[in-house]
């Protein structure tokens, strides 16, 4: 791969364009553009009837870094943290310009908000629990996802699984975050630095929850911390998670595991017992209602018997 920082991103590849690898010779046919970032464009491509996601960039060093991240994802046994890496190569355009690219598994699924629509409020917690498990694995490998946002999350099925996509912002722990989106960035909300550490991802995860519950992103205002606090109190969907979210905002979790453990307790703890208690109460009420109905029926039979006896007695006496 060659490094050239002066090239422009290839943002206008037409449907049907053929990208042929310089070294491997593999051909991919462009279908449409899937997304665009600061250092690359992702295209939906087709090869031998199989859809793939091809990311093409201008900076070989950035592409190589992302390839290494995807390889790290694949090293985690029993987990699928992100899309599988399929190919790495260069493409020489008809004009003679060389662009580095890599090819990933194409993940088809739903956006998180779309998936959660119409489902119970506990589903948000379940999805975040899955995300925390993946972040835990990633952090243990020495990386921070960095640009964690709803755009980089996809729910595949069956079964429903929240997947991380677009590893462009993934950064080695200890270095400066290289790519971020303001709404999810703790620095933007005056909640800490942009140094890559697990707490950076955990802050971003809470902002994913805020966006889903609010329905859209919102401005930080003159006092970012007050804005967050006020919004959190207004969002009924997040009521069970308020303490958890505040702790993440204040950097009180040293690892994804700690936050995952507390979230698991929320999902399996008091709320579950409350549901069981409510169910028990409903069953008890139905039993009491049946008892009351049965008692009323017995009284009715006794009353009718007495009335019949009185009627017969009256006839005999007459």
C-alpha positions in Angstrom: 0.0 0.0 0.0 1.1 3.5 -0.8 0.6 6.6 1.5 -0.7 9.7 -0.2 -2.3 12.3 2.0 -3.2 14.7 -0.9 -5.7 12.4 -2.6 -9.4 13.2 -2.3 -11.9 10.6 -1.1 -13.7 8.6 -3.8 -17.2 9.8 -3.0 -18.9 9.4 -6.3 -18.4 5.8 -7.5 -21.3 4.9 -9.8 -23.3 1.7 -9.6 -21.6 -1.0 -11.7 -18.1 0.4 -11.2 -15.6 -2.5 -11.0 -12.9 -2.3 -8.3 -10.2 -4.8 -9.0 -7.4 -5.5 -6.5 -3.9 -4.6 -7.6 -2.3 -7.5 -5.7 -5.0 -10.1 -5.2 -6.9 -9.5 -8.4 -10.3 -9.9 -6.8 -13.1 -7.9 -8.4 -16.0 -6.2 -6.7 -18.9 -4.4 -8.3 -20.2 -1.3 -6.7 -23.9 -1.3 -5.8 -24.3 1.9 -3.7 -22.7 4.0 -1.0 -23.4 3.0 2.6 -21.6 5.7 4.6 -18.9 8.3 4.6 -16.4 9.3 7.2 -13.4 11.6 7.6 -11.0 9.0 6.3 -13.0 6.7 4.0 -16.1 5.8 2.2 -18.0 2.5 2.6 -19.6 1.0 -0.5 -22.0 -1.9 -0.8 -20.4 -4.2 -3.3 -21.2 -7.6 -4.9 -18.8 -10.4 -5.7 -20.1 -13.8 -7.1 -23.6 -13.1 -5.8 -22.4 -12.2 -2.3 -22.8 -8.7 -0.8 -19.8 -7.2 0.9 -18.9 -3.8 2.5 -15.8 -2.2 0.9 -14.1 0.7 2.6 -11.8 2.8 0.4 -9.6 5.6 1.8 -6.7 7.8 1.0 -4.4 7.2 3.9 -2.8 3.7 3.9 -1.7 4.0 7.6 -5.3 4.6 8.7 -6.6 1.8 6.6 -3.9 -0.6 8.0 -4.9 0.5 11.6 -8.5 -0.4 10.9 -7.5 -3.7 9.4 -5.5 -4.5 12.5 -8.6 -3.7 14.7 -10.7 -6.0 12.6 -8.1 -8.7 13.0 -8.2 -8.1 16.8 -11.9 -8.5 16.7 -11.4 -11.9 15.1 -9.0 -13.0 17.7 -11.6 -12.9 20.4 -12.8 -16.5 20.6 -16.5 -17.1 20.7 -17.4 -13.5 20.0 -18.3 -11.5 16.9 -17.4 -8.0 17.9 -17.6 -6.5 14.4 -17.8 -7.5 10.8 -15.4 -10.2 9.6 -12.4 -9.0 7.5 -12.4 -10.6 4.0 -9.8 -8.8 1.9 -7.1 -6.0 1.9 -5.7 -4.5 -1.3 -5.1 -1.4 -3.4 -7.2 -0.2 -6.3 -5.6 1.6 -9.3 -8.2 3.8 -11.0 -8.4 4.2 -14.8 -6.7 7.6 -14.2 -3.7 5.8 -12.5 -4.5 6.9 -8.9 -4.0 4.3 -6.2 -6.4 3.9 -3.3 -6.1 1.5 -0.4 -9.2 -0.5 0.6 -10.4 -3.4 2.7 -13.4 -5.5 2.4 -15.7 -6.6 5.3 -18.6 -8.9 5.8 -21.8 -7.0 5.0 -24.0 -6.9 8.1 -27.7 -6.5 7.3 -30.0 -5.5 10.2 -32.0 -2.7 11.8 -31.0 0.6 13.4 -31.2 0.4 17.2 -34.1 2.9 17.5 -36.0 1.1 14.8 -35.5 -2.3 16.5 -36.6 -1.0 19.9 -39.7 0.6 18.6 -42.8 -1.2 19.9 -40.8 -3.4 22.3 -40.8 -3.3 26.1 -38.5 -0.8 27.9 -36.3 -3.6 29.2 -35.1 -4.2 25.6 -32.9 -1.1 25.8 -31.1 -2.5 28.8 -30.7 -5.9 27.2 -29.1 -4.3 24.1 -26.8 -2.1 26.2 -25.8 -5.3 28.2 -24.7 -6.9 24.9 -22.8 -3.8 23.9 -21.0 -3.7 27.3 -19.9 -7.3 26.8 -18.4 -6.5 23.5 -16.7 -3.3 24.8 -15.3 -5.4 27.7 -13.6 -7.7 25.2 -12.4 -4.8 23.1 -10.9 -3.0 26.1 -9.2 -6.2 27.3 -7.4 -6.3 23.9 -6.1 -2.7 24.5 -8.5 -0.7 22.3 -11.2 1.9 22.8 -14.0 2.0 20.1 -13.9 5.8 20.2 -16.6 6.9 17.8 -19.4 5.0 19.5 -22.8 6.2 18.3 -26.1 5.0 17.0 -24.8 5.2 13.4 -22.2 2.6 14.2 -24.5 0.1 15.8 -26.7 -2.4 14.0 -29.1 -5.1 15.3 -28.8 -8.3 13.4 -31.1 -11.3 13.8 -32.1 -14.0 14.6 -31.4 -13.9 17.5 -31.3 -10.1 18.1 -27.6 -9.1 18.4 -26.2 -5.6 18.6 -23.1 -5.4 16.4 -20.4 -2.8 16.2 -19.7 -1.5 12.7 -17.2 1.0 11.2 -14.0 0.8 13.3 -12.6 4.1 12.0 -12.5 5.7 15.4 -11.0 2.7 17.3 -8.0 3.9 19.2 -5.2 2.3 21.3 -5.8 2.9 25.0 -3.7 5.8 26.3 -3.7 7.7 23.0 -5.8 10.7 21.9 -9.2 9.7 20.5 -8.7 10.1 16.7 -12.3 10.3 15.6 -15.4 11.2 17.5 -18.9 12.7 17.1 -19.6 15.6 19.4 -23.0 14.5 20.9 -21.3 11.3 22.2 -18.0 12.9 23.2 -17.4 13.5 26.9 -15.2 16.4 26.1 -18.0 18.1 24.3 -20.2 17.8 27.4 -17.3 18.9 29.6 -17.3 15.5 31.3 -13.6 14.7 30.8 -10.7 14.5 28.3 -10.5 12.9 24.9 -7.9 10.4 26.1 -8.7 6.8 25.0 -9.7 4.9 28.1 -12.7 2.5 28.8 -14.6 5.3 30.6 -14.7 7.2 27.3 -16.7 4.5 25.6 -18.9 4.1 28.7 -19.8 7.8 28.5 -20.7 7.4 24.8 -22.8 4.4 25.6 -25.0 6.5 28.0 -25.4 9.1 25.2 -26.7 6.4 22.9 -29.3 5.6 25.6 -30.1 9.3 25.9 -30.6 9.7 22.1 -32.8 6.6 21.8 -35.0 7.7 24.8 -35.2 11.3 23.6 -35.8 10.3 20.0 -33.0 12.6 18.6 -29.8 14.4 19.6 -30.1 17.7 21.4 -27.9 20.8 22.0 -25.7 21.0 25.1 -26.7 24.6 26.0 -24.8 27.1 28.1 -24.3 24.6 30.9 -23.7 21.1 29.4 -23.9 19.2 32.8 -27.2 20.8 33.8 -28.6 20.0 30.3 -27.8 16.4 30.8 -29.2 16.2 34.3 -32.4 17.9 33.2 -32.9 15.7 30.1 -32.2 12.6 32.2 -34.9 13.5 34.7 -37.4 14.1 31.8 -36.9 10.8 30.1 -39.2 8.2 31.7 -37.7 5.3 29.7 -34.4 5.9 31.5 -35.8 6.0 35.0 -34.4 2.5 36.0 -31.0 3.4 34.6 -30.5 7.0 36.0 -28.1 6.1 38.8 -26.1 3.9 36.3 -25.9 6.7 33.7 -24.8 9.3 36.3 -22.0 7.1 37.5 -20.8 6.7 34.0 -20.9 10.5 33.5 -18.7 11.0 36.5 -16.2 8.3 35.5 -17.1 6.0 38.5 -16.7 2.8 36.5 -13.1 1.7 35.9 -14.1 -1.0 33.5 -17.0 -2.2 31.2 -17.3 -5.2 33.5 -18.2 -3.1 36.5 -20.9 -1.2 34.5 -22.2 -4.5 33.0 -22.5 -6.1 36.4 -24.6 -3.2 37.7 -26.8 -3.1 34.6 -27.3 -6.8 34.9 -28.4 -6.3 38.6 -30.9 -3.7 37.4 -32.4 -5.9 34.8 -32.6 -9.0 37.0 -33.1 -7.3 40.4 -35.9 -5.2 41.9 -37.7 -4.6 38.7 -37.9 -8.4 38.2 -39.2 -8.9 41.7 -41.7 -6.0 41.2 -43.0 -7.8 38.1 -43.3 -11.0 40.0 -45.0 -9.2 42.9 -47.4 -7.5 40.5 -48.1 -10.9 38.9 -48.7 -12.5 42.3 -51.0 -9.6 43.2 -53.0 -10.1 40.0 -53.3 -13.9 40.7 -54.3 -13.2 44.3 -57.0 -10.8 43.2 -58.4 -13.3 40.7 -58.5 -15.9 43.4 -60.3 -13.5 45.8 -62.7 -12.6 43.0 -63.4 -16.2 42.4 -64.0 -16.8 46.2 -66.3 -13.8 46.3 -68.3 -15.0 43.3 -68.5 -18.6 44.8 -69.7 -17.2 48.1 -72.3 -15.1 46.4 -73.5 -18.0 44.4 -73.9 -20.1 47.6 -75.9 -17.4 49.3 -78.1 -17.2 46.2 -78.9 -20.9 46.3 -79.7 -20.7 50.0 -82.0 -17.8 49.5 -83.8 -19.5 46.6 -84.2 -22.6 48.7 -85.7 -20.7 51.6 -88.0 -18.9 49.2 -89.2 -22.1 47.7 -89.7 -23.7 51.1 -91.8 -20.7 52.2 -93.9 -20.9 49.0 -94.6 -24.6 49.4 -95.4 -24.1 53.1 -97.9 -21.4 52.2 -99.7 -23.6 49.7 -100.0 -26.5 52.2 -101.3 -24.2 54.9 -103.8 -22.7 52.6 
